[in-house]
Amino acid sequence: MFWLVGRRSIVKRLPDTMREKVLAGAKAGSLRPVTHRRTAATAILGAVSTVGVNNLTAGRPRLGDRLVEDLVDVSMGGLES
């Protein structure tokens, strides 16, 4: 996400773009409907950016595909057993 620094117009549009994706997913049936789409979108963006920054600063960063698979697994599957 470091490449976003200085690109405020992109950063400002990210929550709205993600909110539209959350709404589209709910309409398509691939995501459950949520009351507060902007909050959901912000949570998704926060998780993605935090995991990305953490991976970049880790002593042994993981490969992109593996990192994405882990993030999607936890995000979509949750942590319940």
KEDREN-321462 format. One record per residue: x negated, y negated, z of N, C-alpha, C, O in turn; residue number from 0. Coordinates in Angstrom, 2 decimals. Atoms other than C-alpha are relative to their C-alpha. Example, Ala and Ser with C-alpha at 12.3 -4.5 7.8 and 13.67 -1.06 7.14 Angstrom:
2
<doti><n_x>-0.89</n_x><n_y>1.19</n_y><n_z>0.00</n_z><ca_x>-12.30</ca_x><ca_y>4.50</ca_y><ca_z>7.80</ca_z><c_x>-0.90</c_x><c_y>-1.20</c_y><c_z>0.00</c_z><o_x>-1.94</o_x><o_y>-1.18</o_y><o_z>0.66</o_z><i>0</i></doti>
<doti><n_x>0.82</n_x><n_y>1.19</n_y><n_z>-0.06</n_z><ca_x>-13.67</ca_x><ca_y>1.06</ca_y><ca_z>7.14</ca_z><c_x>0.77</c_x><c_y>-1.09</c_y><c_z>0.73</c_z><o_x>0.26</o_x><o_y>-2.20</o_y><o_z>0.90</o_z><i>1</i></doti>
This chain:
81
<doti><n_x>-0.81</n_x><n_y>1.19</n_y><n_z>0.00</n_z><ca_x>0.00</ca_x><ca_y>0.00</ca_y><ca_z>0.00</ca_z><c_x>-0.86</c_x><c_y>-1.26</c_y><c_z>0.00</c_z><o_x>-0.32</o_x><o_y>-2.37</o_y><o_z>-0.11</o_z><i>0</i></doti>
<doti><n_x>0.85</n_x><n_y>1.18</n_y><n_z>-0.02</n_z><ca_x>-3.03</ca_x><ca_y>-2.31</ca_y><ca_z>0.15</ca_z><c_x>0.12</c_x><c_y>-0.81</c_y><c_z>-1.28</c_z><o_x>-0.07</o_x><o_y>-2.02</o_y><o_z>-1.25</o_z><i>1</i></doti>
<doti><n_x>-0.11</n_x><n_y>0.71</n_y><n_z>1.26</n_z><ca_x>-2.50</ca_x><ca_y>-3.19</ca_y><ca_z>-3.50</ca_z><c_x>1.19</c_x><c_y>-0.96</c_y><c_z>0.00</c_z><o_x>1.29</o_x><o_y>-1.82</o_y><o_z>-0.88</o_z><i>2</i></doti>
<doti><n_x>-1.16</n_x><n_y>0.89</n_y><n_z>-0.08</n_z><ca_x>0.76</ca_x><ca_y>-4.89</ca_y><ca_z>-2.46</ca_z><c_x>-0.32</c_x><c_y>-1.34</c_y><c_z>0.64</c_z><o_x>0.44</o_x><o_y>-2.30</o_y><o_z>0.50</o_z><i>3</i></doti>
<doti><n_x>0.36</n_x><n_y>1.25</n_y><n_z>-0.67</n_z><ca_x>-1.05</ca_x><ca_y>-7.55</ca_y><ca_z>-0.45</ca_z><c_x>-0.14</c_x><c_y>-1.09</c_y><c_z>-1.05</c_z><o_x>-0.82</o_x><o_y>-0.91</o_y><o_z>-2.06</o_z><i>4</i></doti>
<doti><n_x>0.04</n_x><n_y>1.10</n_y><n_z>0.95</n_z><ca_x>-0.58</ca_x><ca_y>-10.87</ca_y><ca_z>-2.23</ca_z><c_x>1.06</c_x><c_y>0.09</c_y><c_z>-1.08</c_z><o_x>1.15</o_x><o_y>-0.79</o_y><o_z>-1.94</o_z><i>5</i></doti>
<doti><n_x>-1.06</n_x><n_y>-0.16</n_y><n_z>0.99</n_z><ca_x>2.33</ca_x><ca_y>-9.59</ca_y><ca_z>-4.29</ca_z><c_x>1.35</c_x><c_y>-0.05</c_y><c_z>0.71</c_z><o_x>2.09</o_x><o_y>0.93</o_y><o_z>0.74</o_z><i>6</i></doti>
<doti><n_x>-1.20</n_x><n_y>0.16</n_y><n_z>-0.83</n_z><ca_x>5.18</ca_x><ca_y>-10.94</ca_y><ca_z>-2.20</ca_z><c_x>1.28</c_x><c_y>0.33</c_y><c_z>-0.74</c_z><o_x>2.20</o_x><o_y>0.88</o_y><o_z>-0.14</o_z><i>7</i></doti>
<doti><n_x>-1.25</n_x><n_y>-0.27</n_y><n_z>0.73</n_z><ca_x>7.79</ca_x><ca_y>-10.66</ca_y><ca_z>-4.96</ca_z><c_x>0.28</c_x><c_y>1.50</c_y><c_z>-0.05</c_z><o_x>1.44</o_x><o_y>1.91</o_y><o_z>0.04</o_z><i>8</i></doti>
<doti><n_x>-0.18</n_x><n_y>-1.45</n_y><n_z>0.01</n_z><ca_x>7.21</ca_x><ca_y>-6.90</ca_y><ca_z>-5.15</ca_z><c_x>0.41</c_x><c_y>0.47</c_y><c_z>1.39</c_z><o_x>1.36</o_x><o_y>1.25</o_y><o_z>1.53</o_z><i>9</i></doti>
<doti><n_x>-0.27</n_x><n_y>-0.42</n_y><n_z>-1.37</n_z><ca_x>7.19</ca_x><ca_y>-6.49</ca_y><ca_z>-1.38</ca_z><c_x>1.43</c_x><c_y>-0.39</c_y><c_z>0.41</c_z><o_x>2.11</o_x><o_y>0.39</o_y><o_z>1.06</o_z><i>10</i></doti>
<doti><n_x>-1.35</n_x><n_y>0.45</n_y><n_z>-0.34</n_z><ca_x>10.41</ca_x><ca_y>-8.51</ca_y><ca_z>-1.01</ca_z><c_x>1.07</c_x><c_y>0.86</c_y><c_z>-0.66</c_z><o_x>2.15</o_x><o_y>1.05</o_y><o_z>-0.09</o_z><i>11</i></doti>
<doti><n_x>-1.00</n_x><n_y>-0.81</n_y><n_z>0.72</n_z><ca_x>12.20</ca_x><ca_y>-6.32</ca_y><ca_z>-3.57</ca_z><c_x>0.04</c_x><c_y>1.45</c_y><c_z>0.45</c_z><o_x>1.02</o_x><o_y>2.14</o_y><o_z>0.19</o_z><i>12</i></doti>
<doti><n_x>0.04</n_x><n_y>-1.42</n_y><n_z>-0.38</n_z><ca_x>11.17</ca_x><ca_y>-2.96</ca_y><ca_z>-2.08</ca_z><c_x>1.19</c_x><c_y>0.45</c_y><c_z>0.82</c_z><o_x>1.79</o_x><o_y>1.48</o_y><o_z>0.48</o_z><i>13</i></doti>
<doti><n_x>-1.16</n_x><n_y>-0.47</n_y><n_z>-0.76</n_z><ca_x>13.91</ca_x><ca_y>-2.74</ca_y><ca_z>0.58</ca_z><c_x>1.28</c_x><c_y>0.04</c_y><c_z>-0.84</c_z><o_x>2.07</o_x><o_y>0.97</o_y><o_z>-0.71</o_z><i>14</i></doti>
<doti><n_x>-1.21</n_x><n_y>0.01</n_y><n_z>0.84</n_z><ca_x>16.61</ca_x><ca_y>-3.70</ca_y><ca_z>-1.95</ca_z><c_x>-0.03</c_x><c_y>1.14</c_y><c_z>-1.01</c_z><o_x>0.99</o_x><o_y>1.79</o_y><o_z>-1.25</o_z><i>15</i></doti>
<doti><n_x>0.13</n_x><n_y>-1.10</n_y><n_z>0.97</n_z><ca_x>15.28</ca_x><ca_y>-1.22</ca_y><ca_z>-4.51</ca_z><c_x>0.25</c_x><c_y>1.33</c_y><c_z>0.69</c_z><o_x>0.95</o_x><o_y>2.19</o_y><o_z>0.16</o_z><i>16</i></doti>
<doti><n_x>-0.21</n_x><n_y>-1.24</n_y><n_z>-0.73</n_z><ca_x>15.16</ca_x><ca_y>1.54</ca_y><ca_z>-1.91</ca_z><c_x>1.44</c_x><c_y>0.13</c_y><c_z>0.44</c_z><o_x>2.00</o_x><o_y>1.23</o_y><o_z>0.41</o_z><i>17</i></doti>
<doti><n_x>-1.41</n_x><n_y>-0.03</n_y><n_z>-0.39</n_z><ca_x>18.64</ca_x><ca_y>0.59</ca_y><ca_z>-0.67</ca_z><c_x>0.87</c_x><c_y>0.47</c_y><c_z>-1.16</c_z><o_x>1.80</o_x><o_y>1.25</o_y><o_z>-0.97</o_z><i>18</i></doti>
<doti><n_x>-0.73</n_x><n_y>-0.44</n_y><n_z>1.19</n_z><ca_x>19.94</ca_x><ca_y>1.02</ca_y><ca_z>-4.22</ca_z><c_x>-0.18</c_x><c_y>1.50</c_y><c_z>-0.24</c_z><o_x>0.76</o_x><o_y>2.19</o_y><o_z>-0.62</o_z><i>19</i></doti>
<doti><n_x>0.26</n_x><n_y>-1.44</n_y><n_z>0.17</n_z><ca_x>18.28</ca_x><ca_y>4.46</ca_y><ca_z>-4.39</ca_z><c_x>0.77</c_x><c_y>0.82</c_y><c_z>1.04</c_z><o_x>1.28</o_x><o_y>1.89</o_y><o_z>0.72</o_z><i>20</i></doti>
<doti><n_x>-0.76</n_x><n_y>-0.69</n_y><n_z>-1.05</n_z><ca_x>19.89</ca_x><ca_y>5.47</ca_y><ca_z>-1.07</ca_z><c_x>1.47</c_x><c_y>0.05</c_y><c_z>-0.39</c_z><o_x>2.12</o_x><o_y>1.09</o_y><o_z>-0.25</o_z><i>21</i></doti>
<doti><n_x>-1.40</n_x><n_y>0.05</n_y><n_z>0.43</n_z><ca_x>23.30</ca_x><ca_y>4.37</ca_y><ca_z>-2.38</ca_z><c_x>0.24</c_x><c_y>0.94</c_y><c_z>-1.19</c_z><o_x>1.22</o_x><o_y>1.68</o_y><o_z>-1.20</o_z><i>22</i></doti>
<doti><n_x>-0.14</n_x><n_y>-0.87</n_y><n_z>1.17</n_z><ca_x>22.79</ca_x><ca_y>6.16</ca_y><ca_z>-5.71</ca_z><c_x>-0.07</c_x><c_y>1.46</c_y><c_z>0.40</c_z><o_x>0.69</o_x><o_y>2.29</o_y><o_z>-0.12</o_z><i>23</i></doti>
<doti><n_x>0.09</n_x><n_y>-1.39</n_y><n_z>-0.47</n_z><ca_x>21.73</ca_x><ca_y>9.34</ca_y><ca_z>-3.91</ca_z><c_x>1.26</c_x><c_y>0.44</c_y><c_z>0.72</c_z><o_x>1.69</o_x><o_y>1.58</o_y><o_z>0.57</o_z><i>24</i></doti>
<doti><n_x>-1.25</n_x><n_y>-0.33</n_y><n_z>-0.71</n_z><ca_x>24.82</ca_x><ca_y>9.22</ca_y><ca_z>-1.70</ca_z><c_x>1.13</c_x><c_y>0.20</c_y><c_z>-1.00</c_z><o_x>1.93</o_x><o_y>1.12</o_y><o_z>-0.85</o_z><i>25</i></doti>
<doti><n_x>-1.05</n_x><n_y>-0.14</n_y><n_z>1.02</n_z><ca_x>27.08</ca_x><ca_y>8.71</ca_y><ca_z>-4.74</ca_z><c_x>-0.17</c_x><c_y>1.29</c_y><c_z>-0.79</c_z><o_x>0.81</o_x><o_y>1.92</o_y><o_z>-1.18</o_z><i>26</i></doti>
<doti><n_x>0.28</n_x><n_y>-1.22</n_y><n_z>0.76</n_z><ca_x>25.38</ca_x><ca_y>11.62</ca_y><ca_z>-6.53</ca_z><c_x>0.15</c_x><c_y>1.25</c_y><c_z>0.86</c_z><o_x>0.23</o_x><o_y>2.36</o_y><o_z>0.33</o_z><i>27</i></doti>
<doti><n_x>-0.14</n_x><n_y>-1.14</n_y><n_z>-0.90</n_z><ca_x>25.71</ca_x><ca_y>13.83</ca_y><ca_z>-3.45</ca_z><c_x>-1.33</c_x><c_y>0.61</c_y><c_z>0.43</c_z><o_x>-1.34</o_x><o_y>1.61</o_y><o_z>1.14</o_z><i>28</i></doti>
<doti><n_x>1.31</n_x><n_y>-0.55</n_y><n_z>-0.39</n_z><ca_x>21.96</ca_x><ca_y>14.41</ca_y><ca_z>-3.05</ca_z><c_x>-0.47</c_x><c_y>-0.55</c_y><c_z>1.35</c_z><o_x>-1.36</o_x><o_y>0.03</o_y><o_z>1.97</o_z><i>29</i></doti>
<doti><n_x>0.29</n_x><n_y>0.57</n_y><n_z>-1.32</n_z><ca_x>21.79</ca_x><ca_y>12.19</ca_y><ca_z>0.08</ca_z><c_x>1.32</c_x><c_y>-0.23</c_y><c_z>0.71</c_z><o_x>2.34</o_x><o_y>-0.49</o_y><o_z>0.08</o_z><i>30</i></doti>
<doti><n_x>-1.23</n_x><n_y>0.26</n_y><n_z>-0.74</n_z><ca_x>24.31</ca_x><ca_y>11.80</ca_y><ca_z>2.84</ca_z><c_x>0.25</c_x><c_y>-1.50</c_y><c_z>0.06</c_z><o_x>-0.70</o_x><o_y>-2.28</o_y><o_z>0.10</o_z><i>31</i></doti>
<doti><n_x>-0.30</n_x><n_y>1.43</n_y><n_z>-0.11</n_z><ca_x>26.11</ca_x><ca_y>8.46</ca_y><ca_z>3.02</ca_z><c_x>-0.45</c_x><c_y>-0.53</c_y><c_z>1.36</c_z><o_x>-0.33</o_x><o_y>0.16</o_y><o_z>2.37</o_z><i>32</i></doti>
<doti><n_x>0.38</n_x><n_y>0.65</n_y><n_z>-1.26</n_z><ca_x>24.79</ca_x><ca_y>6.07</ca_y><ca_z>5.67</ca_z><c_x>0.71</c_x><c_y>-1.34</c_y><c_z>0.08</c_z><o_x>0.99</o_x><o_y>-1.97</o_y><o_z>-0.94</o_z><i>33</i></doti>
<doti><n_x>-0.71</n_x><n_y>1.26</n_y><n_z>-0.21</n_z><ca_x>26.49</ca_x><ca_y>3.04</ca_y><ca_z>7.17</ca_z><c_x>-0.88</c_x><c_y>-1.20</c_y><c_z>-0.33</c_z><o_x>-0.43</o_x><o_y>-2.15</o_y><o_z>-0.96</o_z><i>34</i></doti>
<doti><n_x>0.91</n_x><n_y>1.12</n_y><n_z>0.17</n_z><ca_x>23.45</ca_x><ca_y>0.78</ca_y><ca_z>7.09</ca_z><c_x>-1.12</c_x><c_y>0.39</c_y><c_z>-0.97</c_z><o_x>-2.18</o_x><o_y>0.86</o_y><o_z>-0.55</o_z><i>35</i></doti>
<doti><n_x>0.97</n_x><n_y>-0.40</n_y><n_z>1.03</n_z><ca_x>21.62</ca_x><ca_y>1.38</ca_y><ca_z>3.80</ca_z><c_x>-1.31</c_x><c_y>-0.76</c_y><c_z>0.10</c_z><o_x>-2.37</o_x><o_y>-0.19</o_y><o_z>-0.14</o_z><i>36</i></doti>
<doti><n_x>1.24</n_x><n_y>0.78</n_y><n_z>-0.11</n_z><ca_x>19.12</ca_x><ca_y>-1.43</ca_y><ca_z>4.36</ca_z><c_x>-0.88</c_x><c_y>0.54</c_y><c_z>1.14</c_z><o_x>-2.10</o_x><o_y>0.60</o_y><o_z>1.00</o_z><i>37</i></doti>
<doti><n_x>0.75</n_x><n_y>-0.59</n_y><n_z>-1.11</n_z><ca_x>18.10</ca_x><ca_y>0.08</ca_y><ca_z>7.72</ca_z><c_x>-0.62</c_x><c_y>1.32</c_y><c_z>-0.43</c_z><o_x>-1.79</o_x><o_y>1.59</o_y><o_z>-0.14</o_z><i>38</i></doti>
<doti><n_x>0.53</n_x><n_y>-1.28</n_y><n_z>0.50</n_z><ca_x>17.73</ca_x><ca_y>3.50</ca_y><ca_z>6.10</ca_z><c_x>-1.15</c_x><c_y>-0.23</c_y><c_z>-0.98</c_z><o_x>-2.17</o_x><o_y>0.45</o_y><o_z>-0.92</o_z><i>39</i></doti>
<doti><n_x>1.05</n_x><n_y>0.30</n_y><n_z>0.98</n_z><ca_x>15.70</ca_x><ca_y>2.01</ca_y><ca_z>3.25</ca_z><c_x>-1.26</c_x><c_y>-0.50</c_y><c_z>0.68</c_z><o_x>-2.37</o_x><o_y>-0.11</o_y><o_z>0.30</o_z><i>40</i></doti>
<doti><n_x>1.16</n_x><n_y>0.52</n_y><n_z>-0.73</n_z><ca_x>13.43</ca_x><ca_y>0.14</ca_y><ca_z>5.66</ca_z><c_x>-0.70</c_x><c_y>1.12</c_y><c_z>0.77</c_z><o_x>-1.93</o_x><o_y>1.15</o_y><o_z>0.83</o_z><i>41</i></doti>
<doti><n_x>0.59</n_x><n_y>-1.14</n_y><n_z>-0.72</n_z><ca_x>12.91</ca_x><ca_y>3.31</ca_y><ca_z>7.71</ca_z><c_x>-0.81</c_x><c_y>0.89</c_y><c_z>-0.96</c_z><o_x>-1.90</o_x><o_y>1.34</o_y><o_z>-0.62</o_z><i>42</i></doti>
<doti><n_x>0.72</n_x><n_y>-0.81</n_y><n_z>0.99</n_z><ca_x>11.93</ca_x><ca_y>5.25</ca_y><ca_z>4.58</ca_z><c_x>-1.29</c_x><c_y>-0.69</c_y><c_z>-0.42</c_z><o_x>-2.35</o_x><o_y>-0.07</o_y><o_z>-0.46</o_z><i>43</i></doti>
<doti><n_x>1.19</n_x><n_y>0.75</n_y><n_z>0.41</n_z><ca_x>9.54</ca_x><ca_y>2.53</ca_y><ca_z>3.44</ca_z><c_x>-1.03</c_x><c_y>-0.05</c_y><c_z>1.11</c_z><o_x>-2.23</o_x><o_y>0.06</o_y><o_z>0.85</o_z><i>44</i></doti>
<doti><n_x>0.92</n_x><n_y>0.02</n_y><n_z>-1.12</n_z><ca_x>8.04</ca_x><ca_y>2.30</ca_y><ca_z>6.91</ca_z><c_x>-0.72</c_x><c_y>1.32</c_y><c_z>0.18</c_z><o_x>-1.92</o_x><o_y>1.36</o_y><o_z>0.43</o_z><i>45</i></doti>
<doti><n_x>0.62</n_x><n_y>-1.32</n_y><n_z>-0.13</n_z><ca_x>7.45</ca_x><ca_y>6.03</ca_y><ca_z>7.08</ca_z><c_x>-1.03</c_x><c_y>0.23</c_y><c_z>-1.09</c_z><o_x>-2.13</o_x><o_y>0.70</o_y><o_z>-0.83</o_z><i>46</i></doti>
<doti><n_x>0.91</n_x><n_y>-0.22</n_y><n_z>1.13</n_z><ca_x>5.88</ca_x><ca_y>6.15</ca_y><ca_z>3.63</ca_z><c_x>-1.26</c_x><c_y>-0.84</c_y><c_z>0.14</c_z><o_x>-2.36</o_x><o_y>-0.33</o_y><o_z>-0.05</o_z><i>47</i></doti>
<doti><n_x>1.18</n_x><n_y>0.86</n_y><n_z>-0.10</n_z><ca_x>3.59</ca_x><ca_y>3.17</ca_y><ca_z>4.19</ca_z><c_x>-0.87</c_x><c_y>0.37</c_y><c_z>1.19</c_z><o_x>-2.10</o_x><o_y>0.34</o_y><o_z>1.08</o_z><i>48</i></doti>
<doti><n_x>0.78</n_x><n_y>-0.38</n_y><n_z>-1.17</n_z><ca_x>2.54</ca_x><ca_y>4.27</ca_y><ca_z>7.68</ca_z><c_x>-0.77</c_x><c_y>1.29</c_y><c_z>-0.24</c_z><o_x>-1.95</o_x><o_y>1.38</o_y><o_z>0.12</o_z><i>49</i></doti>
<doti><n_x>0.68</n_x><n_y>-1.25</n_y><n_z>0.31</n_z><ca_x>1.73</ca_x><ca_y>7.78</ca_y><ca_z>6.55</ca_z><c_x>-1.13</c_x><c_y>-0.24</c_y><c_z>-1.02</c_z><o_x>-2.21</o_x><o_y>0.33</o_y><o_z>-0.90</o_z><i>50</i></doti>
<doti><n_x>1.02</n_x><n_y>0.30</n_y><n_z>1.00</n_z><ca_x>-0.16</ca_x><ca_y>6.39</ca_y><ca_z>3.55</ca_z><c_x>-1.21</c_x><c_y>-0.69</c_y><c_z>0.60</c_z><o_x>-2.35</o_x><o_y>-0.32</o_y><o_z>0.31</o_z><i>51</i></doti>
<doti><n_x>1.11</n_x><n_y>0.72</n_y><n_z>-0.63</n_z><ca_x>-2.24</ca_x><ca_y>3.96</ca_y><ca_z>5.60</ca_z><c_x>-0.76</c_x><c_y>0.93</c_y><c_z>0.95</c_z><o_x>-1.99</o_x><o_y>0.93</o_y><o_z>0.96</o_z><i>52</i></doti>
<doti><n_x>0.65</n_x><n_y>-0.94</n_y><n_z>-0.91</n_z><ca_x>-2.92</ca_x><ca_y>6.61</ca_y><ca_z>8.23</ca_z><c_x>-0.88</c_x><c_y>0.99</c_y><c_z>-0.78</c_z><o_x>-1.99</o_x><o_y>1.30</o_y><o_z>-0.35</o_z><i>53</i></doti>
<doti><n_x>0.77</n_x><n_y>-0.94</n_y><n_z>0.81</n_z><ca_x>-4.07</ca_x><ca_y>9.01</ca_y><ca_z>5.54</ca_z><c_x>-1.27</c_x><c_y>-0.66</c_y><c_z>-0.55</c_z><o_x>-2.33</o_x><o_y>-0.03</o_y><o_z>-0.58</o_z><i>54</i></doti>
<doti><n_x>1.17</n_x><n_y>0.69</n_y><n_z>0.54</n_z><ca_x>-6.39</ca_x><ca_y>6.41</ca_y><ca_z>4.01</ca_z><c_x>-1.07</c_x><c_y>-0.26</c_y><c_z>1.04</c_z><o_x>-2.26</o_x><o_y>-0.29</o_y><o_z>0.72</o_z><i>55</i></doti>
<doti><n_x>0.96</n_x><n_y>0.32</n_y><n_z>-1.05</n_z><ca_x>-8.01</ca_x><ca_y>5.64</ca_y><ca_z>7.35</ca_z><c_x>-0.46</c_x><c_y>1.23</c_y><c_z>0.79</c_z><o_x>-1.32</o_x><o_y>1.12</o_y><o_z>1.66</o_z><i>56</i></doti>
<doti><n_x>0.38</n_x><n_y>-1.23</n_y><n_z>-0.70</n_z><ca_x>-8.28</ca_x><ca_y>9.26</ca_y><ca_z>8.54</ca_z><c_x>-1.40</c_x><c_y>0.42</c_y><c_z>-0.42</c_z><o_x>-1.87</o_x><o_y>0.10</o_y><o_z>-1.51</o_z><i>57</i></doti>
<doti><n_x>1.34</n_x><n_y>-0.49</n_y><n_z>0.30</n_z><ca_x>-11.67</ca_x><ca_y>10.87</ca_y><ca_z>8.70</ca_z><c_x>-0.04</c_x><c_y>0.95</c_y><c_z>-1.18</c_z><o_x>-0.99</o_x><o_y>0.96</o_y><o_z>-1.96</o_z><i>58</i></doti>
<doti><n_x>-0.09</n_x><n_y>-0.96</n_y><n_z>1.10</n_z><ca_x>-10.56</ca_x><ca_y>13.58</ca_y><ca_z>6.29</ca_z><c_x>1.37</c_x><c_y>-0.13</c_y><c_z>-0.65</c_z><o_x>2.28</o_x><o_y>0.64</o_y><o_z>-0.34</o_z><i>59</i></doti>
<doti><n_x>-1.32</n_x><n_y>0.19</n_y><n_z>0.63</n_z><ca_x>-7.71</ca_x><ca_y>12.30</ca_y><ca_z>4.11</ca_z><c_x>0.43</c_x><c_y>1.22</c_y><c_z>-0.81</c_z><o_x>-0.39</o_x><o_y>1.91</o_y><o_z>-1.41</o_z><i>60</i></doti>
<doti><n_x>-0.56</n_x><n_y>-1.12</n_y><n_z>0.76</n_z><ca_x>-5.42</ca_x><ca_y>14.87</ca_y><ca_z>2.53</ca_z><c_x>0.27</c_x><c_y>-0.42</c_y><c_z>-1.43</c_z><o_x>0.41</o_x><o_y>-1.61</o_y><o_z>-1.72</o_z><i>61</i></doti>
<doti><n_x>-0.30</n_x><n_y>0.27</n_y><n_z>1.40</n_z><ca_x>-4.76</ca_x><ca_y>15.14</ca_y><ca_z>-1.18</ca_z><c_x>1.43</c_x><c_y>-0.52</c_y><c_z>-0.14</c_z><o_x>2.30</o_x><o_y>-0.18</o_y><o_z>0.67</o_z><i>62</i></doti>
<doti><n_x>-1.29</n_x><n_y>0.64</n_y><n_z>0.21</n_z><ca_x>-1.80</ca_x><ca_y>13.17</ca_y><ca_z>-2.55</ca_z><c_x>1.19</c_x><c_y>0.93</c_y><c_z>-0.01</c_z><o_x>2.17</o_x><o_y>0.68</o_y><o_z>0.69</o_z><i>63</i></doti>
<doti><n_x>-1.14</n_x><n_y>-0.92</n_y><n_z>0.10</n_z><ca_x>0.46</ca_x><ca_y>16.10</ca_y><ca_z>-3.43</ca_z><c_x>0.32</c_x><c_y>0.64</c_y><c_z>1.34</c_z><o_x>1.49</o_x><o_y>0.76</o_y><o_z>1.71</o_z><i>64</i></doti>
<doti><n_x>-0.21</n_x><n_y>-0.63</n_y><n_z>-1.31</n_z><ca_x>-0.03</ca_x><ca_y>17.76</ca_y><ca_z>-0.05</ca_z><c_x>0.62</c_x><c_y>-0.99</c_y><c_z>0.97</c_z><o_x>1.52</o_x><o_y>-0.65</o_y><o_z>1.74</o_z><i>65</i></doti>
<doti><n_x>-0.52</n_x><n_y>1.05</n_y><n_z>-0.87</n_z><ca_x>0.62</ca_x><ca_y>14.50</ca_y><ca_z>1.76</ca_z><c_x>1.48</c_x><c_y>-0.27</c_y><c_z>-0.31</c_z><o_x>2.29</o_x><o_y>-0.39</o_y><o_z>0.60</o_z><i>66</i></doti>
<doti><n_x>-1.38</n_x><n_y>0.25</n_y><n_z>0.42</n_z><ca_x>3.81</ca_x><ca_y>13.88</ca_y><ca_z>-0.23</ca_z><c_x>0.90</c_x><c_y>1.17</c_y><c_z>0.41</c_z><o_x>2.00</o_x><o_y>0.96</o_y><o_z>0.91</o_z><i>67</i></doti>
<doti><n_x>-0.79</n_x><n_y>-1.17</n_y><n_z>-0.39</n_z><ca_x>5.04</ca_x><ca_y>17.45</ca_y><ca_z>0.37</ca_z><c_x>0.30</c_x><c_y>-0.01</c_y><c_z>1.50</c_z><o_x>1.42</o_x><o_y>0.26</o_y><o_z>1.91</o_z><i>68</i></doti>
<doti><n_x>-0.21</n_x><n_y>0.05</n_y><n_z>-1.45</n_z><ca_x>4.53</ca_x><ca_y>17.08</ca_y><ca_z>4.13</ca_z><c_x>0.98</c_x><c_y>-1.10</c_y><c_z>0.39</c_z><o_x>1.85</o_x><o_y>-0.89</o_y><o_z>1.23</o_z><i>69</i></doti>
<doti><n_x>-0.89</n_x><n_y>1.13</n_y><n_z>-0.31</n_z><ca_x>6.27</ca_x><ca_y>13.69</ca_y><ca_z>4.22</ca_z><c_x>1.44</c_x><c_y>0.32</c_y><c_z>-0.40</c_z><o_x>2.36</o_x><o_y>0.06</o_y><o_z>0.38</o_z><i>70</i></doti>
<doti><n_x>-1.35</n_x><n_y>-0.36</n_y><n_z>0.45</n_z><ca_x>9.26</ca_x><ca_y>14.93</ca_y><ca_z>2.20</ca_z><c_x>0.59</c_x><c_y>1.08</c_y><c_z>0.90</c_z><o_x>1.77</o_x><o_y>1.02</o_y><o_z>1.24</o_z><i>71</i></doti>
<doti><n_x>-0.48</n_x><n_y>-1.08</n_y><n_z>-0.86</n_z><ca_x>9.52</ca_x><ca_y>18.06</ca_y><ca_z>4.34</ca_z><c_x>0.53</c_x><c_y>-0.53</c_y><c_z>1.32</c_z><o_x>1.62</o_x><o_y>-0.16</o_y><o_z>1.75</o_z><i>72</i></doti>
<doti><n_x>-0.43</n_x><n_y>0.55</n_y><n_z>-1.29</n_z><ca_x>9.72</ca_x><ca_y>16.11</ca_y><ca_z>7.60</ca_z><c_x>1.15</c_x><c_y>-0.98</c_y><c_z>-0.19</c_z><o_x>2.11</o_x><o_y>-0.97</o_y><o_z>0.58</o_z><i>73</i></doti>
<doti><n_x>-1.04</n_x><n_y>1.01</n_y><n_z>0.22</n_z><ca_x>11.82</ca_x><ca_y>13.28</ca_y><ca_z>6.17</ca_z><c_x>1.34</c_x><c_y>0.63</c_y><c_z>-0.33</c_z><o_x>2.37</o_x><o_y>0.24</o_y><o_z>0.22</o_z><i>74</i></doti>
<doti><n_x>-1.26</n_x><n_y>-0.58</n_y><n_z>0.44</n_z><ca_x>14.42</ca_x><ca_y>15.46</ca_y><ca_z>4.52</ca_z><c_x>0.45</c_x><c_y>1.17</c_y><c_z>0.88</c_z><o_x>1.64</o_x><o_y>1.42</o_y><o_z>1.02</o_z><i>75</i></doti>
<doti><n_x>-0.34</n_x><n_y>-1.15</n_y><n_z>-0.80</n_z><ca_x>14.26</ca_x><ca_y>18.48</ca_y><ca_z>6.80</ca_z><c_x>0.11</c_x><c_y>-0.27</c_y><c_z>1.49</c_z><o_x>0.71</o_x><o_y>0.51</o_y><o_z>2.23</o_z><i>76</i></doti>
<doti><n_x>-0.02</n_x><n_y>0.33</n_y><n_z>-1.42</n_z><ca_x>13.81</ca_x><ca_y>16.78</ca_y><ca_z>10.14</ca_z><c_x>-0.99</c_x><c_y>0.84</c_y><c_z>0.78</c_z><o_x>-1.80</o_x><o_y>1.57</o_y><o_z>0.21</o_z><i>77</i></doti>
<doti><n_x>0.91</n_x><n_y>-0.72</n_y><n_z>-0.88</n_z><ca_x>11.99</ca_x><ca_y>18.22</ca_y><ca_z>13.11</ca_z><c_x>0.70</c_x><c_y>1.06</c_y><c_z>0.84</c_z><o_x>0.05</o_x><o_y>1.77</o_y><o_z>1.61</o_z><i>78</i></doti>
<doti><n_x>-0.72</n_x><n_y>-0.99</n_y><n_z>-0.78</n_z><ca_x>14.73</ca_x><ca_y>20.40</ca_y><ca_z>14.59</ca_z><c_x>-0.35</c_x><c_y>1.40</c_y><c_z>-0.47</c_z><o_x>-0.63</o_x><o_y>1.62</o_y><o_z>-1.65</o_z><i>79</i></doti>
<doti><n_x>0.31</n_x><n_y>-1.37</n_y><n_z>0.38</n_z><ca_x>14.08</ca_x><ca_y>24.13</ca_y><ca_z>14.68</ca_z><c_x>1.25</c_x><c_y>0.75</c_y><c_z>-0.39</c_z><o_x>1.18</o_x><o_y>1.93</o_y><o_z>-0.74</o_z><i>80</i></doti>
